[in-house]
Amino acid sequence: MEFTKDNFSEWYNEVVESAGLVDKRYPVKGMHIWRPYGWKIMQNIDNYFREIFGEYKHEEVNFPLLVPETEFKKEAEHIRGFEDEVFWVTHGGLDELDVKLLLRPTSETAMYPMFSLWIRSHADLPLKIFQIVNIFRYETKQTRTFIRMREVHFFEAHTAHKTFEEAEEQIKEDIEIWKKIARKLAIPYRIVKKADWDKFPGAIYSLGVETVMPSGRTLQIATFHQYGQNFSKPYDIKYLKEDGEHEYVHQTTFGMSERLLGAIVGIHGDDRGLIIPPEIAPIQVVIVPIVTKKKKEVLKESKKIRDELRESEIKVHLDDRDNYTPGYKFYDWELRGVPLRLELGPKDMEKGQVVLVRRDTREKIFVSREEYVEKIKSLLSEIQENMIVKAEEEMKKRIREVDSIEEIKENDGVSAVHWCGSDECGHKIEELTEKKIIGSPINSGEKGKCVICGKETEKIAYVAKPY
């Protein structure tokens, strides 16, 4: 590693490539190539999404990439939010298209014309679907791998319900699902309600899941949107009620993206590279044989250990490359963030032991062959829990309660400040600090005075520079 994490921006850019997550040399700005190791991590995350949303009775679908301009235009507020961010397809071969097409920036305008065909009566509700696809945004700001891209690997869940209250229950369920995802990925977070000017186009309100990177900047890693009937009316999504009357459905969405992997890289990594949470790691244990004169015997025993771990459903890799030294292999697998390293040499074989090295603490542990499988299982659980606790502690340090505009300006992290909730005072906070209101905690805080107008309020604003 050429950079230290103290220089976060350069460290981040270096580690995502050096660790084999992506190759950024693709000749279109903001589009990268997933390399095998990075793609395996992302696929592990995707597969957990499939598992957990399946448990909550969502079904997976896959919609086309292209959306007709005619459908995109049906929801005026949505267009105002996205029309300057979309990629347009204007020709088929050399022929100009009668109706322009766009690459989906998100899928409301692709899905909802079909919802109006699928939903006929109350028996069709609730409708709960999701898809894992790529979306496209014409991003003009500086791009950053996983965090700000033009082509984004994206998860989106869409639901339709009979009543607003049922849609509200769905939002609560989404928050419960998110809590399980956050533990799986060992990501600390705060859920905030977005200011009205910052909500998703077309939403009644938006909730954002925010984490704080080591740079002090916030990163939005998930969103929940309550649409009410704002999309069902323009797309004519109605159902027949039990009393024979027709009513428009109420809708919600839940979105996440490859930003989750960016958060894992930034939050958990150190000067040696990545640290991957064991529950999503493609390789949980890497075996590094310490080969000397007894090369044949050590390799034979290493393969036996590999097979034993596989039988115990531990994701294991044997690094039997003979053109690299053990020291180089240690460096290489630390860079890639494998949770546990298992070393085995002739002396260890004589003693009937293996050597385990934790990636998170670099602690070295000597374990007998009789106990090593169970010890590895317990260590993987300990590492996962330790990463969760450590990350939450680090994030807390980057959130500070303040009482003045000057304190917000001086704070490199997130400032928690009282705000009356008015647009006027909110815009003034952003103007004076040159930062952004990230949102307000969904639970009220203690009473205080708005930092701008002095009005008494329980509302808190998180103010920071976001990615």
C-alpha positions, 0 to 999 in steps of 0.5 A: 500500500502506497498511502495511509488511511490518514489520507483517506481519499488517496488510500480509498482509491488505491485499496479498491484497485490493489485489493482486486475489487475493480479495474477503473481503466474502462474508457467511459467515465464513472463505469468500472469493471468488477474483478472476480474478488470484488464481484464475489463480495457483491454477489454475497451481498446480493444473495443475502438480499434475496434470502432476507427479502424472500423471508419477508415475502418479496419476489424477485423480478427483472425489468427491461433496461430501456424506458420510453420517454412517454412513460417517463413523462407521466410523473411530472415531479419525478421528471424534474428530479431526474431529467438532467441525469438520464442517458437518452437513446435516440437512434436504432441503428441509423434510424431516429426513434419515434419515441426516445428511450432512456436508460433507467435511472431507477425503475418506477417509470418502467415498473408502474405501467405494468403494475396497472395491468397486474393489480386488479382487485384487493386480492392482488395486494400487497404486491411486493417485488424486488430486482437487482440490476444496473441503473444509469445516472449522467453523473457530472460530479467527480466520480468515485468507485462504488460511491458516485458512479454513472453505472450503478449496481442497484437493489430496489424493492417496490410495494403496493398496498390497499391503504396508506397505513399498510404502506406505513407498516411496510416502511417499518418492516423495511427498517427491520430488514435493514437492521439485519442487513447492517449487522450482516455487513457490520455497518454503523448507521443513523436513519434520518428523515430527509428535508422536503427539498431533499426527498426523492422526486415524487415521494411524500417523504424519504428516509435515508440510512446514513453512515459516516466515513473516516473522512468525516463525510456522510454516505447515504447507503439505503433509502425508504420512500413513502409514495402514497398515491403520487405514482399510482394516480398518473400510472392508473394503478387501481384495485377493486375494493370489497365494497365494489369501489375502485381505489388507487394503491399506496406505494413504497420503495426501498433502495440500496446499491454498491455504495454498501461495498464502498462503506465496508471498504472505507469504514473497516479498512486500515493501512494494510488494506481491506477488512471484510466482515466474515459473514460476506467474505468470499474467503473466510480462512486462507491457508498459507503453508510455511514450506521448507524441506518438508514441502510435500508433507506440509502441502498434503496436510494443508489440503487435508485441513482445507477439505476439513474446513469445507466439510464444516461449511467454512469458506476456505482457500489454500494458497499453494502458489510456489512462486511467492514467499509466505511473507508476500502471501501474508501481505497479499491476503491482508490487503484483500481483507480475509478475516482469518489466516491459517499458517502451517509449517513443519514445527506446527505439524510436529506439535499437532497445531495450527497458527491462526492470525486475525485480520481485524486485530492481527492477534496470533493464536495457536490451536490444536488440531483437535480444536481448530475447526470449532475455534475458527467458527468462534473466531469468525463470530468474534471478528464479526461482532468486534467489527460491528462494535468498533465501527459504531464507536468510531462513528459516534466520535464523528458526530458532535452536538453543537450550538452555533453556525461557527461550530458547524463550520469548524467541525470536520465530521457531522454536527447535530444542531437544533433546527425548527424544521422550516425551509427558510432556516434549513437553507440558511444553515446550508448557505452559512456553513457551505454544508448540507442538512443530511436529515433529522433523526426519526426520533425527537431529541431534547428541547433546544433553540433553532440555531437560526431563528431561536425558536424552541424545538425538539428537532435535530438536524445532522449537518455535514458534507456528504459524498 
